[in-house]
């Protein structure tokens, strides 16, 4: 039974999907091609010719042909010589024959006139087909009779002229095949949301409206839902059993309810025992009214609003029943902030009366930009409501503000990225567009180079290539944009600085300054101080990454002593700014171990041979101080020379690392934060 219910519900869901597509309501397959015998002949159909005398039964033999009688007597009675038999509703009855007879029971062949039949029934059934025909040879045969309504104990009454009418033997009309469902105990015209619709009974009927009492004998089930073509509010059936068995052709539903207000109707769906034919039935319309007020709900909220402006459209809170239907509740509703990403305070009139079930807040606003704000509505005795999230964005720009200040930097290097934001009256980054221009203040003849006019993106103008052409102290950048209030940056200095490196005094492998180094570019050779053999070498050197950086090109150059290959050189160098190796200069080189040009043996490293070179540049904004000091390295320092077998030839302690610092001109007088 459980499996059958599951299948029925699945098919019900598929039916609703089909119905929602806009196709006409399906009819049962059984009714798609009715058998030819179901056709009811029109009243004026021509009757077949009566049987000949040779075909007549003995009781139909004419009086003049009967032995033992002298002459024929006149008509004295009518008699059914072929009685009606049990037949399916709407199907043509087998031929019914009535003879006009004399007192001896012989057919009076000379009888003339119309002989008619009528249905004797107490259930209001009607007789279809040709019910009156002319007597021929004393006999009237009816070929097109049918009765659409099922019933038991039917009789036909025959009349001919002034002769006494005569009744046939009783016969039954049985229901036909199931055509669909009919709701015989209807839903009420109106009902309250969530309250029972009472007892609803659905009959399985044939195409003439007869109840098919055999439906249910094989466990047939009937399911109920909402008519998808007549459900504007999206109501659903709640309460009661949604699928019940048919008993004697009737499915009885108790305790069904609907949850949404408005007019709709119920749809009943089922199948035959073999799930071959689909049956449908529809209730009369029912209008659902709201239940008692018990909760609240926000109407549509704006997606985003500018800071300081009233939320638009105005915030509206609807008093609802427990199903979310609008009611006509009263009282007052109070608004508070729920989620508060901007740390703001709700402004405006925060308590409003309920009118016709609705409280409207026309002047509610927030001043701090943020995404994900929510509002809460409350009223004593009702379940509170929380709005959907919404955003407050910056209002129109009123002034400029430096979001990223220039820092003091060595002469000849660009400034760090400088950012200027457009700010509204509440301190938020404004959303309005605009161009920002920078000029050098306290210039004393110096010039600001680079892109000095930039369009703001998302309220921020970013300057990435600025530089000052000469050293000086106390420079400022002045930002302007049309009529907006401008802003000055913090002071910064441009000073003469150099990368000063002291070579190490010891070590089997040493990091040595190359003669091509300059004040802003340091080339370091990894040099073998004695003859060694090895296959690859490298080191991890912790340093202050705010003072130096790797150049975009040529950060590592292999020496001639180790064969690293050409297609994919076995070299690596990096200076990560995040992760576990942030601020650690990592470098390494190895002979090629596989593929074309692979080297199978360790190389002999003669004293003074350069394994590889690493190049560092002075970083923009670098301040004076130590970059690294070989005499004071932390535990992140690792260095080694290994042979082809992976054995360490020289470890960390055998590497000599010097001292690197950013040195400034001795005459430099710092006037600003570095």
N, C-alpha and C positions, 0 to 999 in steps of 0.2 A: 504493500500500500504506500509506504514512504517513497519508494522509487517512482511509483506512478504519479504521486503528488508532485515530486520534483520535476518529472518530465512535463507534467501539465503546466507547472509554473514557468518552465523554460519556454514552452510553446506560447504561453500567454505573453511573456516578454517579447518574443519574436512578433507575435500578433500586434502588440502595441506599437512596435517599431514600424511595422508595415502600415498600420493605420495612420501613424503620424506623418507618413510620406505623402499623404493626400490622396491615395488610391481609394476607389469606392469600397464600401464595406463588403467583405467577401461573402459569398453565398456558399452553401454546402455543396460539395461535389455531387451528392446524391440528387440534388435538385437541378443540376446543370443540364442533364439530359433525361427528362422524365420518360418512363416507358410509354409506348404508344397507347397502351390500354388505359392510361390515365385520362386521355382526352375525353372531354364531355361534348357530346354532339349537340349542336344548336337545336333550338326548339323546332325549327322548321325543316330539320333534316328529313330527307326522303326515306321512308321505311322500306326495307327489302320486301319483295313480293311474298305473299303468304304461301304456305305449303300447298301443293296440289292435293287433290283428293286421294290420289294414290299414296302420298306420303303421310296422310293424316292418321292419327292413332285411332284405335277402335272407337273410343268415346267421341271422336270427332267425325265419325262417319255420318253422312247425311241421313236424315230420317227416311227419305225416299229409297235409300239403298239398304235399309236394315231389314233382315228376314223376320217374318212373323208379324209384321205390322202392315195394316192395310191403310195406305195413304199417310200423309205427313200431318202432324199436329203443329200448331203455331208456337212461337218462342214463349217459354215460360220461366226461364232462368238463365243466368250466366255462370260459368264454372271455369276455375283455373285448371287447365289441362297440363300446364308446365309451370311449376311453382318457382318463385324467387328463392335463391339460395344465399348462404353466407358469402359476403364479398368485401373486399378492401374499400375503404372510403375513397370516393371519387372514381373508382374503377367501374366500367360498364358492367352491369349485371348480365349474366347469361340470359338468353332470350326467355321472356315471360309470355306465355300463350294463354289466351282466354277464349272460350267457345260460347256461342249462343245456342242453347239447347231447348228441346221441348221437354214435356213432362216426363218422357221416358229416358231422358238423358242423351238423346240423339241430337247431333248438330243440325240446326235449321239452316240449310244452305241458302235459303231465299231471304234470310234476314238481312236487312239493310239499315245503315245508320252509323253514328260515331260511338265507339266504345272508349271509355276513359278510365284511367287509373289515378288513384290518389294515395298518398302516404299517410298511414295511420301511426302517429308517433306522439309521445309526450314531451320530447326534448327540443321541439322547435326545428327539427330537421326538415329539409325540403327535398322534393323529388326532382331530379334533373332528367333531361332527355325529352323525347316526344311522349307525351302522356295521354294523347287522344288520337286514335286512328280509325279509319273507316273499316267496318267489318267486310270481309271478303270471303265468300263461301262459308259464312257462318263463323269465321275465326278471325281474331285480331292478335297479331304477334308483335311484341315490343322488344326492339333490339338495342335501344340506346339509353335505357334507364340507368341512372346512377344516383348515389346518395353521398354527398360530401361529409356529412357529420356521422361520426362513429356512434353506435348505440346497439342495444340488444332488444329483442322482441318486436322488431319492426313488422308490420303487415301492410300489404297493399289492398286497397278496396277498389273493386271493378264495378262500373256503372254502365248500363245500356238501356237507354230510353226509360220506360216506366217499370222495367223489371226490377225486382228487389236487388240492391247491391249485395255483393259477396266479397268476403275477405280471404286473403291468401293465408297460407300457413306462415307462422312467425319465422323470421330470419334475422341475422346479426350483420352489422357493418363494423369491421375492425379498423383500427388506425393504420395509416400507411407508415412509410419510413420517416425517421426524424428529419425534419427540414431545418429546425432552429429552435431557439428558446423564446418563450414569452413570459414576461413578468406578470403573474396573476395576483400577487399580493404586493402592491406598489410601495415605493418610497413615499414619504410625506412631501407635500409641496414645499415646505420650509423646514429647516432644522438648524440647531445651534452647532457650531464647530465643536467637534469632539464628542458630541452626544449621540446616542444610539438612534439609528434610522428605523428601529423597530424590527418586526419580523418581515422578511422579504422572501417570497416564494417564486421560484422559477420553474416553469414546466417545459419539458421537451415535447414539442408538437410536430405533427406532420404538416403538410402544406395547406391543409384545410383547417388548421387550428385544433385538431384533436390531440389530446394528451396521449403520448405513447407510453403506456404503463410499463412496458417491458424495458424501458431505458433505465439503467441502473442495475439490471440483473447480473451484469458482468463487471460490476465495480466502477462504472463510469463516474467521472468526477466533473464538477462544474466550478470554475474559478471566477472571481470577481475582481474588477479594477475600475478605473475611471475612463470614460470614453475619451480617447486622445484627440478626437476631432471636436470635442465640445468641453474643453477644460481650460479656459483662458487664464485661470489663476494658478494652474499647476497643482490642483488638489490631489491628495492621495487618500486611499482607503486606510483607515486605522481602526483598530479594535475588531474583535470577532474573528471568526475563521475565514480566511480568504479563499479556501477551496473546500467544498463539501461533497459528499457522495449523493448521487441521485437515488431516490427510493420511490418505486412505482411511478417513475417519470417526473418526480418533483424534487428539486434541491431547495433546502430551507436554510437561509442565512439569518443569524441572530447577532445583534450587537455591533453591526457595521457602523462606522462613522466616517466623516470627511473632515479634513483639517483646514481648508482654505475657504474664505468667503467667496460668494459669487454663485452663479448658476452652472450646473453641470449635470451629467447623468452617469449612471453606472453601466458598465459593459460586462456581460457574462459570456464566458468562453468555455468550450469543452469539445470533446472528441467522441467518436464512437469507440467501442471496446478495442478495436484494432488500430486506433490512431490514424485512420485513413481519411475520415471526413471531419471537417471543422464546422462547429455550430456556434452561432452568435445570438445574443439577445440584448436588448437595451431597455433600461428603465425609463420612466417618464422623468422630466427635468426636476431637479431639487435645488432650491435656493438656500445656501448656507449663510447664516448670519454670525457675527462675532460672538465669542464666549466672553466671560467676565474679564475686565482689565486685570492684568497680573504682571506685566513687564513693560519695557520700553525698547525702542529701536531708533537708531539714527537713520535719517534719510540720507541721500547721497551727499558725501563730503567732497570738498574741493581737493584736487590732487596736490596743488601747491598755491601758496599765497605769499605776496611780498610782505616783508617785515613791516609792522606798524599799520598795515591795512586790515580792515575787517574781513574775516573769512567770507568768501563769496563763491557760490551762492550762500545765503545766510544759513547758519546751522539750525536744523530742525529736528526735534525729538518727538516721535510718535508714541503715544500710549497704545499698547497692544494687548491682545489676549495671549494665552500661553503658546499659541501657534504662530504668533507674529502678525495676526490680523489687526488692522487698525480698529480702534474702538473710540468711543466718545467720552473717555475718561476726563476728569478734571484735576484740580489741585495745582501745585507749582512744581516745576522741574528745576534742579540746580546743576550747573556744569562745574566740573573741576578738571584739572589736567591729569591724564593718566601717564603714559610714557612722556618723558620730558628731556629729550636729548640735548637741548640747548640750555637747560638749567634756567628756564624763563618763568615768568609769572603771567597767568592768564589775565587779560585786560577786558573791560566791558561790563555790561549788565549780565551777571551770571545766574540770576534766578528770574524765571519768566512763568507766567500763568499758562495753563493748558486751555486752549480754546478749540472746541470741536475735536478734542483728542490730540491736538498738536501744540507744542511749545516752540516758539521761534526766537532765535538769538541773532539779532541783526548787527550787533556792534562788537562781537568778540574778536580779539586780535592778540598776536604775539609779536615780540620784538627781536628775538634771537633766532638766527638762522639755524636750521637743523632738519634732519629727515627722520621720520618715524614718530612724530608727535601723535598722541591719541587723546581724545576727550572722554570723560565719564559723565553719564547722566544719572541722577538719582531722584527718587521721590519716595516718601515714607509708604511702606506697604507694597511697593512694587520691586521686582527684580531689576537691579541697575543694568545699564547698557554701556558698552565701550565702542567708540567709533572705529572705523578703519583708519590705518595710519595715513598721515598727510605730512607735507613738507612746508616749512617756512624758508623762503629764499631772501637774499639781500634785496633791499629796496634800491632806488636810484642812487648813483654815486654822489657824494657830497664833498669828499676830500681824498687825498692820497696818503699812503702810509707805506714805509719800507717794510716788506715782509722778510727780506734777506739783505742784511747790511753788507757794505764793502768791508773787507778786512785789509789790514796793512800787508803789503806784499813787496818782495824784492823788485828792484828796478829792472825793467826789461821783460817782466813777466805780466801776463794778463791778470786782471782782478778775478776774484772768485765770482760765481754767478750772482748777480744782484737782482732782486725781485721787488716790484712795487705793486701794491694792490689798490684797487678802487674801493673806497669804504663808504657805506651809507651812514645816515645820521645815528644809527644804533650800534655802529662798530662792526657790522657784518661786511663781508666781502660782497661788493655790489655786483649785480648781474648785467648792468648796462655796459655797452661797448664803449671803447674810447682808446685814444693813443696817448702814450706817456713819453715825455721827452726828458732826458737827463742832461745836465750841464755841470761842469766842474767849478766848485766854489773854492775860495782861497787859493786860486790857481797860481798866482805870482809868476805868470808867464808860461806855465805848463799847459798842455793841451790834452783833452780827453779824446781818445781814439776808439774806434769800433762803432757798432750800431747803437746810436743814441736815441732813436725814435722807434718805439715798438708798440704794436697794437695789443691791447689786453686780451687774453684768452681766459674765459671763465672768471673775469674780474682781476686777473693778475698779468702784469707785463714783466717779462723775464729778459735780462740782458746778460748774454753769455760770452761776449768777446771784448769787453772794455779794457782799456789800458791807459796809463798815464805816461807821457813821454819823458819825464825826468823825475828825479828824486825830490822829495819834499815832505814836510810835516804838516799835519792838520788839514789835509784836503777833505772836502765834503762833496757829496753829489746832491744837486738840487733837482727835484722831480716836479714836473708841471704837466697839466692836461686841461686846456681850455679854461673854463670858468671855475673849475674845481679848486679847492684850497690845496696849495702845493705842500711839499714836505722836503726836509733836508735829512740826509743820512747822518749817521754817526761819523765822527772824524776818523780818518785813516792816514797812514804814512806810506810813502814809497821810498824805500831805502836801498842802498848798495849792499848786496849780500853775495856770498860765495860759498860753494861747497868745498870745505877744507877737509882733506883726508890725510891722515897720518898712517904710513905703511906699518905693518907689524914687524917686530924685530925677530921673531922666530916662527917655527912651524915647518913641517915637512912639505906642506902645500900652503901657499900664502895668497891672500887677496891683496893685489898690488895696484897702485894708481898708474894708469897708462899716460904717457906724455901728451897724448892728444886731448886730454881732459881740459875743460874750461871752468870758469867760475859757476856756470849754470848747468854744465853737463859733465858728469863724472863717468869715466870709463875704467872699470876694474878688471884686471887680468887675474885668472885663477892659474897660478904658476907653481910648477914642481920645483921645490928648493933643492932636491937631491934626486938622483936617479931612482926611478920606481918602475914597476910594471903594474898594469891594470887595464880594465876593460871599460869602466865607466865611473863618473864622479859627479857629485852634486852637494848642495847644502841648503838648509832652511835657516834664514837669518832674520830674527825679529828686529824691527826698526820702527821709527816714527813715520808713519805713512802720510802725515799731514805736511811733512817737509820735503819729501821726494816722491817721485812717481816714475813709472817706466815710460819710455818714449813709445809713440805709436808704431814706429818702425825701428828695427835693429836693436831690440832690447837684449838679445843674446847672439853672439857670434862665435861659432865653433873655431877652435884652433886647428892647426894642421896635423897634430900628433895623433888624434883619435879619428878613425874613419866612421863618420856617422851616416853615410849614404847621402843620396841626392834627391830621390823621388819623394821619400818620406823621412826626413832627417830625424834621428833619435835624439832630439833636444827638447827642452821645455823650460819656460820661465813664466812666473806670475807673481803679482802682488795683490792678493785678495783684499777687499774692503769689508767683507762680511764672512761669517762662518768660523769654524775652528782655527783656520789659518789666517784670519784677518790680521793685517799688519805684519805678515811674515813674507819676506822675499824668498821664493822657492825657485831653485834652478837646478838643472842637471843635464848631463850629456853622456852618451854611451855609444860604443861602436855598434854597427848594425849586426843584429844577431840572426836574421833570417831574410830569405828572398835574395833578389839580385844584389850583388855587392856585399853579401854577408861576410863577416870576419870571424874566423874560427879561433884566433889566438889573441892573447893579451898583447897590448902594445907596450913597448919600452919607452918610458917617459924620462928623457934625459933632463939633467938639472938645467933649470931656466926655461924649459919648454912651457908654452901656454896651452892649457887644456881648453879654455874658452874665455870669452869676455862678457861681462854684464855691464849695461849702461843705465845710469840713473840721471834724472833731471830734477832741477830745483822746482818744487811745486808752487803754483800760484798761492799767495797768502802764507808762504812758509815764514815762520818766525825764527829768530835766532835760537840756537840750542843744539843739543846732541841728537843725531839721527840714530847712530848705533855706536857702541864701544865694545871692541873685542875683549876687553878686560872685564866687562861686566854684562855678560849675556845671560838671559834667563834659560830655563829648562826647555824652551821651544827650539833652541839652537841645536841643529843636527848637521853633521857633515861626514862624508866618507868617500873613500876610493876603494872600489871592489874589483876583484878579478872576474874572469869569465865563469868561474864556478860559484860565484856569489859570496866568496870569503872577503871580509874586510881587510884591505891592505893598510889603509890609513883611516882612523876613526876621528871623531869630533875633536878630541884633544890634540890631534896632529895637525889641525888646520890653524893657521895664523890669520886672525882677523884684526884689522887696524881700527882706527877711530874716525868717524865722519861726523862733522857738525856743520851747521849753517852759521857762518861768521858774518858779522856786519862791519861796516866801516867804523873805525874807532872814533870818528868825529860825529857819528850819528847820534842825535838826541831824540829819543822816543817821546812823542807828544800824544799819541793815541793808542788805544788798545790794539795789541797785535793779534 
